[in-house]
Amino acid sequence: MDWGSFTLVELSTILVWLLVACCPPQVAGRKVFRSLLPLLLMLMTAGFFSVFQDSDAKHAASVYRDFVLPVVFLLGFLLLPLGHEQVLFLIKLFILGAAACSILALVQFATDAGMWTANEQQEAWQEFKAGMIRETFWGRLLGVGHTLPVGLSSATNNLASFLIFPAAAVLPLCSDRVPVCEGRRVWRLSFCLMTAALVVSCSRGPLLTVIAAALCFRWLSRAGRVTAGKLVSCALMTGAAATALLWTGLLSWDALGTGEGRLEMAGDAVDLIRSRPAMLMAGGVTGEYQETYHRDQVVHNSLLYIILQFGLPALILSAWIVLSQVRQMLRGIGDSDSAVSRVGLAVLCGVTVNLLLFMQTTSFFDSVQASFILYFWIGLGVHLCRPQGSFRAPDDFGVPHVI
């Protein structure tokens, strides 16, 4: 990996901060800046030492950049003076984009020609994974070919990560309980397309996460006022059911499709931490983990991955940043049937289930695209749950009013 390994999504950080520079300062923005900037600086400092611990300094520097840059994006995104109507417009636009991407993924799956954006390494990995899936009941049922769909993404895993949040956010727009929502048929079709794309991509974790988020949203939308206890207990129960399904091996086509395989991978990471306790502070041993235990894969657990790559302080700080914003979303959720309240609840369910389920079954932060998507949707949820008027957005801000 060279120093120029930027992806297009990373350019969104520059765009966001250019917009921030063009907007007048706001009271709420200054509060966000004061609360998050110290955490961001401490996170940058804590993770920086991993660059010097890793045997491949260029790769470590690139991974460090991918770890920190999405948080810089989040800080800028939260400073933007977006009102509820503008945020709902962005969510609907993202959902329609995800639906279009899903159509492309379904076409790629049907034609078995979905790797036109891939390099040789990705093509070899696709052939290897698709070959294992073809030998299973699910592979024969779906008729898996030589490749898996990627949509507009560079890899199947990125496509699946991209679809999780819009599939969760579209749920209230499909419901008859939102009186002012138009185009329900479009939103229901979008949900079906995204779900179908997740199925044919054979992405176990994302598909189970969407199902768990849908169940969580349905229960909480009927449970009155949403509290932290209700949110966590509902997410844990649905997540436990999804984990139990994964544990049965029904979705197994490799060692990671079984509970035993997951425990073995996590256990190897814990063994490495025990043998090198000093690395808890600085990380930088992901390469050693792959060489010693899993030659071609990093640990599929976000908590352990951050510890191995960046150290325990970086894990604490990143968790603090994410959970503080989830707390802001939870405090601002209303109990009405308005589109703002219900979409905000759906985004909150998607983020919570993602944290408790999907991120514990994958090295989530190893993908900069997945990290940007997570922080983008956290930012949308925080904007939706802020009281209307806390940001006095100018009329000529440039984002259309659609509701």
C-alpha positions as CSV (number, residue, x, y, z in Angstrom):
1,M,0.0,0.0,0.0
2,D,1.5,3.4,-1.0
3,W,1.0,6.9,0.3
4,G,-1.5,7.7,-2.4
5,S,-4.1,5.1,-1.3
6,F,-6.9,7.7,-1.0
7,T,-10.4,6.8,-1.9
8,L,-13.0,9.2,-3.2
9,V,-15.1,9.1,0.1
10,E,-12.2,10.7,1.9
11,L,-12.5,13.8,-0.2
12,S,-15.9,14.4,1.5
13,T,-14.0,15.6,4.5
14,I,-12.6,18.5,2.5
15,L,-16.0,19.3,1.1
16,V,-17.7,19.3,4.5
17,W,-15.1,21.7,6.0
18,L,-15.4,24.0,3.0
19,L,-19.1,24.2,3.7
20,V,-18.4,24.9,7.3
21,A,-16.1,27.7,6.3
22,C,-18.9,29.3,4.2
23,C,-21.5,29.1,7.0
24,P,-21.8,31.7,9.8
25,P,-20.9,30.4,13.3
26,Q,-23.7,29.1,15.4
27,V,-24.1,28.6,19.1
28,A,-24.8,24.9,18.8
29,G,-21.8,24.5,16.5
30,R,-19.5,26.1,19.1
31,K,-20.8,23.6,21.7
32,V,-20.1,20.7,19.4
33,F,-16.6,22.0,18.6
34,R,-15.7,22.4,22.3
35,S,-16.9,19.0,23.2
36,L,-15.5,16.9,20.3
37,L,-12.2,18.7,19.4
38,P,-10.3,17.7,22.6
39,L,-11.4,14.0,22.1
40,L,-10.3,14.2,18.4
41,L,-6.9,15.5,19.4
42,M,-6.4,12.9,22.0
43,L,-7.5,10.2,19.6
44,M,-5.0,11.4,17.0
45,T,-2.3,11.4,19.6
46,A,-3.2,7.9,21.0
47,G,-3.3,6.3,17.6
48,F,-0.2,8.0,16.2
49,F,2.2,5.8,18.1
50,S,0.9,2.7,16.3
51,V,2.7,4.0,13.1
52,F,6.1,3.4,14.7
53,Q,5.2,0.0,16.2
54,D,4.1,-1.7,12.9
55,S,6.7,-3.4,10.8
56,D,5.1,-1.8,7.7
57,A,5.2,1.9,8.4
58,K,3.5,3.0,5.2
59,H,0.6,0.7,5.7
60,A,0.3,1.7,9.4
61,A,0.3,5.4,8.4
62,S,-2.4,4.8,5.8
63,V,-4.6,2.8,8.3
64,Y,-4.0,5.6,10.9
65,R,-5.3,8.2,8.4
66,D,-8.3,6.0,7.6
67,F,-9.0,5.7,11.3
68,V,-8.8,9.4,12.2
69,L,-10.2,11.1,9.0
70,P,-13.8,9.9,9.4
71,V,-13.9,11.5,12.9
72,V,-12.6,14.8,11.4
73,F,-15.5,14.5,8.9
74,L,-18.0,13.9,11.7
75,L,-16.8,17.1,13.6
76,G,-17.3,19.2,10.5
77,F,-20.6,17.6,9.6
78,L,-22.0,18.4,13.0
79,L,-21.0,22.0,12.6
80,L,-23.2,22.4,9.5
81,P,-26.4,24.4,10.1
82,L,-28.8,21.7,8.8
83,G,-32.5,21.8,9.7
84,H,-34.8,18.8,10.0
85,E,-36.1,19.3,6.5
86,Q,-32.7,19.4,4.9
87,V,-31.6,16.3,6.9
88,L,-34.7,14.4,5.8
89,F,-33.9,15.3,2.2
90,L,-30.4,14.0,2.5
91,I,-31.7,10.7,4.0
92,K,-34.2,10.3,1.2
93,L,-31.5,11.0,-1.4
94,F,-29.2,8.5,0.2
95,I,-32.0,5.9,0.3
96,L,-32.7,6.4,-3.4
97,G,-29.0,6.2,-4.2
98,A,-28.8,2.9,-2.2
99,A,-31.8,1.5,-4.1
100,A,-30.2,2.4,-7.5
101,C,-27.0,0.8,-6.3
102,S,-29.0,-2.3,-5.3
103,I,-30.5,-2.6,-8.8
104,L,-27.0,-2.5,-10.2
105,A,-25.9,-5.2,-7.7
106,L,-28.9,-7.4,-8.7
107,V,-28.0,-7.0,-12.4
108,Q,-24.4,-7.9,-11.6
109,F,-25.5,-11.0,-9.7
110,A,-27.8,-12.1,-12.5
111,T,-25.2,-11.7,-15.2
112,D,-22.2,-12.9,-13.1
113,A,-20.3,-9.9,-14.2
114,G,-20.0,-7.6,-11.2
115,M,-16.2,-7.1,-10.9
116,W,-15.6,-4.4,-13.5
117,T,-14.2,-2.1,-10.8
118,A,-12.0,-4.7,-9.1
119,N,-8.3,-5.3,-9.3
120,E,-6.6,-8.7,-9.6
121,Q,-6.4,-9.2,-5.8
122,Q,-10.1,-8.6,-5.4
123,E,-11.0,-10.8,-8.3
124,A,-9.0,-13.7,-6.8
125,W,-10.7,-13.2,-3.4
126,Q,-14.1,-13.1,-5.0
127,E,-13.4,-16.3,-6.9
128,F,-12.3,-18.0,-3.7
129,K,-15.2,-16.8,-1.6
130,A,-17.8,-17.5,-4.3
131,G,-16.4,-21.0,-4.8
132,M,-17.0,-21.8,-1.1
133,I,-20.5,-20.4,-1.2
134,R,-21.5,-22.3,-4.3
135,E,-20.9,-25.6,-2.4
136,T,-23.5,-24.7,0.3
137,F,-27.3,-25.0,0.4
138,W,-27.7,-21.2,0.2
139,G,-25.2,-21.0,-2.7
140,R,-27.1,-23.6,-4.7
141,L,-30.5,-22.0,-3.8
142,L,-29.3,-18.6,-5.0
143,G,-27.4,-19.9,-8.0
144,V,-24.1,-18.1,-7.0
145,G,-21.7,-17.8,-10.0
146,H,-18.0,-16.9,-10.0
147,T,-18.4,-13.4,-8.5
148,L,-20.5,-11.6,-5.9
149,P,-22.1,-8.2,-6.6
150,V,-20.4,-5.0,-5.6
151,G,-22.8,-2.4,-6.9
152,L,-20.9,0.9,-7.2
153,S,-18.5,-0.1,-4.4
154,S,-15.1,-1.6,-4.8
155,A,-15.9,-4.8,-2.9
156,T,-18.9,-6.8,-1.7
157,N,-18.3,-6.0,1.9
158,N,-18.3,-2.3,1.2
159,L,-21.6,-2.7,-0.6
160,A,-23.2,-4.5,2.3
161,S,-21.9,-1.9,4.8
162,F,-23.3,0.9,2.6
163,L,-26.8,-0.7,2.6
164,I,-27.3,-1.2,6.3
165,F,-28.2,2.3,7.3
166,P,-30.5,3.3,4.4
167,A,-32.3,0.0,4.8
168,A,-33.0,0.8,8.5
169,A,-33.8,4.5,7.9
170,V,-36.4,3.7,5.1
171,L,-38.6,1.7,7.5
172,P,-40.7,4.6,8.9
173,L,-41.2,6.0,5.4
174,C,-42.8,2.7,4.5
175,S,-45.2,2.9,7.4
176,D,-48.8,4.3,7.3
177,R,-48.2,5.8,10.7
178,V,-46.3,8.8,9.2
179,P,-49.2,10.9,8.0
180,V,-47.2,13.3,5.8
181,C,-45.0,10.8,4.1
182,E,-45.6,10.6,0.3
183,G,-44.4,7.9,-2.1
184,R,-44.7,4.9,0.3
185,R,-44.6,2.6,-2.7
186,V,-41.2,4.0,-3.7
187,W,-39.8,3.6,-0.2
188,R,-41.2,0.0,0.1
189,L,-39.7,-0.9,-3.2
190,S,-36.4,0.6,-2.1
191,F,-36.4,-1.5,1.0
192,C,-37.1,-4.7,-1.0
193,L,-34.3,-3.9,-3.4
194,M,-31.8,-3.2,-0.7
195,T,-32.8,-6.4,1.2
196,A,-32.5,-8.4,-2.0
197,A,-29.1,-7.0,-2.7
198,L,-27.9,-8.0,0.8
199,V,-29.2,-11.5,0.2
200,V,-27.5,-12.1,-3.1
201,S,-24.3,-10.5,-1.8
202,C,-24.2,-13.4,0.8
203,S,-23.3,-10.9,3.5
204,R,-24.4,-12.6,6.8
205,G,-23.6,-9.8,9.3
206,P,-25.2,-6.9,7.4
207,L,-28.4,-8.9,6.5
208,L,-28.8,-10.0,10.1
209,T,-28.1,-6.4,11.3
210,V,-30.9,-5.0,9.1
211,I,-33.3,-7.6,10.3
212,A,-32.4,-6.9,14.0
213,A,-32.7,-3.1,13.4
214,A,-36.2,-3.6,11.8
215,L,-37.4,-5.6,14.8
216,C,-35.8,-3.1,17.2
217,F,-37.5,-0.2,15.5
218,R,-40.9,-1.9,15.4
219,W,-40.8,-2.7,19.1
220,L,-39.5,0.7,20.2
221,S,-41.9,2.6,18.0
222,R,-44.8,1.1,20.0
223,A,-43.1,1.3,23.4
224,G,-43.7,4.9,24.2
225,R,-40.8,7.1,25.3
226,V,-37.5,5.6,24.3
227,T,-35.0,5.2,27.1
228,A,-31.4,4.0,27.1
229,G,-32.5,0.8,28.9
230,K,-35.2,0.0,26.3
231,L,-32.9,0.7,23.4
232,V,-30.0,-1.4,24.7
233,S,-32.2,-4.3,25.9
234,C,-34.1,-4.4,22.6
235,A,-30.8,-4.2,20.6
236,L,-29.3,-6.9,22.7
237,M,-32.3,-9.3,22.4
238,T,-32.5,-8.9,18.6
239,G,-28.7,-9.1,18.3
240,A,-28.7,-12.3,20.5
241,A,-31.3,-13.9,18.2
242,A,-29.2,-13.0,15.2
243,T,-26.1,-14.4,16.9
244,A,-27.9,-17.6,17.7
245,L,-28.8,-18.0,14.1
246,L,-25.2,-17.5,13.1
247,W,-24.1,-19.9,15.8
248,T,-26.2,-22.7,14.3
249,G,-24.0,-22.8,11.2
250,L,-27.0,-22.4,8.8
251,L,-25.2,-19.5,7.2
252,S,-21.8,-21.2,7.2
253,W,-19.6,-21.5,4.2
254,D,-16.3,-20.8,6.0
255,A,-14.9,-20.9,9.6
256,L,-16.3,-17.4,10.3
257,G,-19.9,-18.7,9.7
258,T,-19.8,-20.8,12.8
259,G,-19.6,-19.8,16.5
260,E,-16.5,-22.0,16.9
261,G,-14.6,-20.2,14.2
262,R,-15.5,-16.8,15.5
263,L,-14.3,-17.7,19.0
264,E,-11.1,-19.2,17.7
265,M,-10.3,-16.0,15.8
266,A,-11.1,-13.8,18.8
267,G,-9.2,-16.1,21.1
268,D,-6.1,-15.9,19.0
269,A,-6.2,-12.1,19.3
270,V,-6.6,-12.3,23.1
271,D,-3.6,-14.7,23.2
272,L,-1.5,-12.2,21.3
273,I,-2.5,-9.4,23.7
274,R,-1.6,-11.6,26.7
275,S,1.8,-12.4,25.2
276,R,2.5,-8.7,24.4
277,P,0.8,-6.7,27.2
278,A,2.8,-3.6,26.3
279,M,1.1,-3.3,23.0
280,L,-2.1,-2.4,24.8
281,M,-0.9,1.2,24.9
282,A,0.4,1.6,21.3
283,G,-1.0,-1.3,19.2
284,G,0.7,-1.9,15.9
285,V,0.6,-5.7,16.0
286,T,-2.2,-6.4,13.4
287,G,0.5,-7.5,10.9
288,E,2.0,-9.9,13.5
289,Y,-1.5,-11.3,14.2
290,Q,-2.0,-12.1,10.5
291,E,1.5,-13.6,10.2
292,T,1.2,-15.7,13.3
293,Y,-2.5,-16.7,13.5
294,H,-4.4,-15.8,10.3
295,R,-2.2,-15.2,7.4
296,D,-4.8,-13.6,5.2
297,Q,-7.3,-12.0,7.6
298,V,-7.4,-9.5,10.4
299,V,-9.5,-10.2,13.5
300,H,-13.2,-10.0,12.8
301,N,-14.1,-8.0,15.9
302,S,-14.0,-4.2,15.9
303,L,-13.0,-3.8,19.6
304,L,-10.1,-6.3,19.3
305,Y,-9.1,-4.8,15.9
306,I,-8.7,-1.3,17.3
307,I,-6.7,-2.6,20.3
308,L,-4.4,-4.6,18.1
309,Q,-3.9,-1.8,15.6
310,F,-4.1,1.4,17.6
311,G,-4.1,0.4,21.3
312,L,-6.6,0.5,24.2
313,P,-6.5,4.3,24.7
314,A,-7.6,4.8,21.1
315,L,-10.5,2.3,21.6
316,I,-11.6,4.2,24.7
317,L,-11.5,7.5,23.0
318,S,-13.3,6.3,19.8
319,A,-16.0,4.6,21.9
320,W,-16.4,7.9,23.9
321,I,-16.9,9.9,20.7
322,V,-19.4,7.5,19.2
323,L,-21.4,6.9,22.4
324,S,-21.6,10.6,23.3
325,Q,-23.3,11.2,19.9
326,V,-25.6,8.2,20.4
327,R,-26.5,9.8,23.8
328,Q,-27.3,13.0,22.0
329,M,-29.6,11.2,19.6
330,L,-31.3,9.3,22.5
331,R,-32.0,12.5,24.4
332,G,-33.6,14.2,21.4
333,I,-35.9,11.4,20.3
334,G,-39.5,12.4,20.5
335,D,-42.5,10.2,21.1
336,S,-44.7,11.6,18.3
337,D,-45.5,10.0,15.0
338,S,-43.9,12.8,12.9
339,A,-41.5,11.8,10.2
340,V,-38.7,13.5,12.0
341,S,-39.2,11.5,15.2
342,R,-39.7,8.2,13.6
343,V,-36.9,8.5,11.1
344,G,-34.6,9.6,13.9
345,L,-35.6,6.5,15.9
346,A,-34.9,4.3,12.9
347,V,-31.4,5.8,12.4
348,L,-30.8,5.4,16.2
349,C,-31.8,1.7,16.0
350,G,-29.6,1.2,12.9
351,V,-26.6,2.8,14.7
352,T,-27.1,0.9,17.9
353,V,-27.6,-2.5,16.4
354,N,-24.6,-1.9,14.1
355,L,-22.5,-1.2,17.2
356,L,-23.7,-4.2,19.2
357,L,-23.9,-6.8,16.4
358,F,-22.3,-6.1,13.1
359,M,-19.2,-4.3,14.4
360,Q,-18.6,-7.3,16.7
361,T,-18.4,-9.7,13.8
362,T,-16.1,-7.7,11.5
363,S,-13.0,-5.6,11.5
364,F,-15.2,-2.6,10.8
365,F,-12.6,0.2,11.0
366,D,-10.3,-1.6,8.6
367,S,-12.5,-0.2,5.9
368,V,-12.5,3.6,5.6
369,Q,-15.7,3.5,3.5
370,A,-17.5,1.7,6.3
371,S,-16.2,4.2,8.9
372,F,-17.3,7.2,6.8
373,I,-20.8,5.7,6.4
374,L,-21.1,5.1,10.1
375,Y,-20.1,8.6,11.1
376,F,-22.2,10.1,8.3
377,W,-25.4,8.4,9.7
378,I,-24.5,9.3,13.3
379,G,-24.2,12.9,12.1
380,L,-27.6,12.7,10.4
381,G,-29.2,11.2,13.5
382,V,-27.8,13.9,15.8
383,H,-29.0,16.7,13.4
384,L,-32.5,15.1,13.3
385,C,-32.7,14.8,17.1
386,R,-31.7,18.4,17.8
387,P,-34.5,20.8,18.6
388,Q,-35.7,22.7,15.5
389,G,-34.1,26.1,15.5
390,S,-31.0,25.2,17.5
391,F,-29.2,25.9,14.3
392,R,-30.7,28.9,12.6
393,A,-30.0,27.8,9.1
394,P,-30.1,30.6,6.5
395,D,-32.7,30.4,3.9
396,D,-30.2,30.4,1.1
397,F,-28.1,27.6,2.5
398,G,-28.6,25.7,-0.8
399,V,-30.4,22.5,0.4
400,P,-34.0,22.1,-0.9
401,H,-37.0,21.9,1.4
402,V,-39.0,18.8,0.4
403,I,-41.4,18.0,3.2
